[in-house]
Amino acid sequence: MEKINKAKTQKNNEFILKIKESKLKSPTRIKLDNKKYVIIAENEYLKMQETIKNNNEELIFKNLEREILQEMPKDFDDVFIVAKNIINDIQTKKKNLTIYDIKRIVKDIKSNYPNLFIDIDEYFKEINSEFE
């Protein structure tokens, strides 16, 4: 870890660092006023942000798939498309979705579009009537 002693303190805890580019490796860890910092290149930071965004979207859709399957859809793809559209609408208003948001969305779809899901009671009634 590099120690930077030649930092000038600005207002509001801002620092100006002068680092020779030839010595800077990315990522670079520094210690300044007993606090640890990491300096990375902007392109690496942007890649990291994109990776986090993609992983978050993947996690949302995996949770969505699991919640839909637990509700026993007649046609998974139909329910998934409806849910995806609702999620896109919500994400324009709310930045981060939680698992509870996803569960609520699937429950709302099931109550608003019951024809997209298997009704267990009806299913068992049909099976029982076949055996009688």
HURAKA-V151505 format. One line per field, one symbol per residue. psi: psi as a letter, one per 30 degrees, with the letter a starting at -180 (. if undefined). Layout:
# HURAKA-V151505
psi=???
This chain:
# HURAKA-V151505
psi=kkkjfhkkkalhgkkkkjkkeffjkklkklkkhgkklkklkeeeeeeeeeeeeeeeeeeeeeeeeeeeefgilejeeeeeeeeeeeeeeeffekekkleeeeeeeeeeeeefiffflkjeeeeeeeeefef.
